[in-house]
């Protein structure tokens, strides 16, 4: 009976992807954006629609730049000319970070900063600009 409970506990932790069991399987980089509207901790990081990581932390630095701390699977080699974009699942879905892989032979390492980014599109401001005739 004890062995059954231990096996159940292990499976619960493993299937729940508890972070201390996955230590060493990820590396972290920081992506800097002008606007990350709607991105939250735990949001997915995707390459070509495949989840390769998650957003671990979001904060604003002293220069007013939004920083996103990304946990990326070590199997994914992210070249230094890669780009990060904020996308949404459908029209009003959750926001996530989309990585577009580059072609450089040099790769990001633990703690590097990704500055080639594309900020979130603010749909509300686009609609208001269109409604009031300020679209250029």
C-alpha positions as CSV (number, residue, x, y, z in Angstrom):
1,X,0.0,0.0,0.0
2,X,2.9,2.4,0.8
3,X,4.6,1.6,-2.5
4,X,1.3,2.4,-4.3
5,X,1.1,5.8,-2.6
6,X,4.7,6.5,-3.4
7,X,4.2,5.6,-7.0
8,X,1.0,7.7,-7.2
9,X,2.9,10.7,-5.7
10,X,5.8,10.3,-8.1
11,X,3.4,10.2,-11.1
12,X,1.5,13.2,-9.9
13,X,4.7,15.2,-9.6
14,X,6.1,14.0,-12.9
15,X,2.9,14.6,-14.9
16,X,2.4,17.9,-13.2
17,X,5.8,19.0,-14.5
18,X,7.0,20.2,-11.0
19,X,9.9,22.5,-11.6
20,X,12.4,20.9,-9.2
21,X,12.1,17.6,-11.1
22,X,12.9,19.4,-14.4
23,X,16.0,21.2,-13.1
24,X,18.8,21.0,-15.6
25,X,16.5,20.4,-18.6
26,X,16.0,24.1,-19.3
27,X,18.0,27.3,-19.8
28,X,16.9,30.8,-19.3
29,X,17.1,34.0,-21.5
30,X,15.6,37.4,-21.1
31,X,13.6,38.9,-24.0
32,X,13.0,42.7,-24.0
33,X,9.9,44.2,-25.5
34,X,8.3,47.7,-25.8
35,X,4.8,46.2,-25.0
36,X,3.9,42.7,-23.7
37,X,0.2,43.4,-23.3
38,X,-1.4,40.3,-21.8
39,X,1.6,38.0,-21.4
40,X,1.6,36.4,-17.9
41,X,3.8,34.1,-15.9
42,X,3.3,30.6,-17.1
43,X,2.5,31.6,-20.7
44,X,3.9,29.2,-23.3
45,X,6.9,29.8,-25.5
46,X,6.5,28.3,-28.9
47,X,8.6,27.6,-32.0
48,X,6.5,26.7,-35.1
49,X,3.5,26.0,-32.9
50,X,5.4,23.6,-30.7
51,X,5.6,24.5,-27.0
52,X,9.4,24.6,-26.1
53,X,9.2,26.5,-22.8
54,X,7.3,28.9,-20.6
55,X,7.4,32.5,-19.3
56,X,8.8,32.4,-15.8
57,X,8.7,36.1,-14.9
58,X,7.6,39.4,-16.3
59,X,8.9,42.8,-15.1
60,X,9.5,46.4,-16.0
61,X,13.0,47.7,-15.7
62,X,14.1,51.2,-14.8
63,X,14.2,52.3,-18.4
64,X,10.5,51.3,-19.0
65,X,11.3,48.2,-21.0
66,X,9.2,45.1,-20.4
67,X,11.4,42.1,-19.7
68,X,10.2,38.5,-20.1
69,X,12.2,35.7,-18.4
70,X,11.9,32.6,-20.7
71,X,12.6,29.0,-19.6
72,X,13.5,27.1,-22.8
73,X,14.0,23.4,-23.2
74,X,17.8,22.7,-23.6
75,X,17.1,20.6,-26.7
76,X,16.1,23.8,-28.5
77,X,19.2,25.6,-29.8
78,X,18.2,29.3,-30.2
79,X,20.6,31.1,-32.5
80,X,21.6,34.7,-31.8
81,X,19.7,36.1,-34.7
82,X,16.4,34.6,-33.6
83,X,13.4,36.8,-33.0
84,X,10.7,36.8,-30.3
85,X,7.1,38.0,-30.9
86,X,4.0,38.3,-28.8
87,X,1.1,36.4,-30.3
88,X,-2.3,35.4,-29.2
89,X,-4.3,32.2,-29.5
90,X,-7.1,33.3,-31.7
91,X,-8.7,36.7,-31.7
92,X,-9.2,37.0,-27.9
93,X,-7.1,34.1,-26.7
94,X,-4.2,33.9,-24.3
95,X,-1.0,35.6,-25.2
96,X,2.3,33.6,-25.7
97,X,5.8,34.2,-27.0
98,X,6.6,32.9,-30.5
99,X,10.2,32.3,-31.3
100,X,11.4,32.5,-34.9
101,X,14.7,30.7,-35.3
102,X,17.5,32.4,-37.1
103,X,20.3,30.9,-39.1
104,X,23.4,32.0,-37.2
105,X,25.9,29.4,-36.0
106,X,26.3,31.1,-32.6
107,X,23.6,30.2,-30.0
108,X,22.1,31.9,-26.9
109,X,23.4,30.6,-23.6
110,X,22.1,30.8,-20.0
111,X,21.3,34.3,-19.0
112,X,21.7,36.0,-22.4
113,X,19.4,38.8,-23.5
114,X,17.3,38.7,-26.7
115,X,16.6,42.2,-28.0
116,X,15.3,41.4,-31.5
117,X,11.6,41.4,-30.5
118,X,8.2,42.3,-31.9
119,X,5.8,43.7,-29.4
120,X,2.1,42.8,-28.9
121,X,-0.4,44.4,-31.2
122,X,-2.9,46.4,-29.2
123,X,-6.2,45.6,-30.9
124,X,-8.1,48.2,-28.8
125,X,-6.0,51.1,-29.8
126,X,-6.1,50.0,-33.5
127,X,-9.9,49.9,-33.4
128,X,-10.1,53.3,-31.7
129,X,-7.7,54.9,-34.2
130,X,-9.8,53.4,-37.0
131,X,-13.1,54.6,-35.4
132,X,-11.9,58.1,-34.9
133,X,-10.0,58.4,-38.2
134,X,-6.4,58.5,-37.0
135,X,-5.2,55.5,-39.0
136,X,-2.2,56.3,-41.1
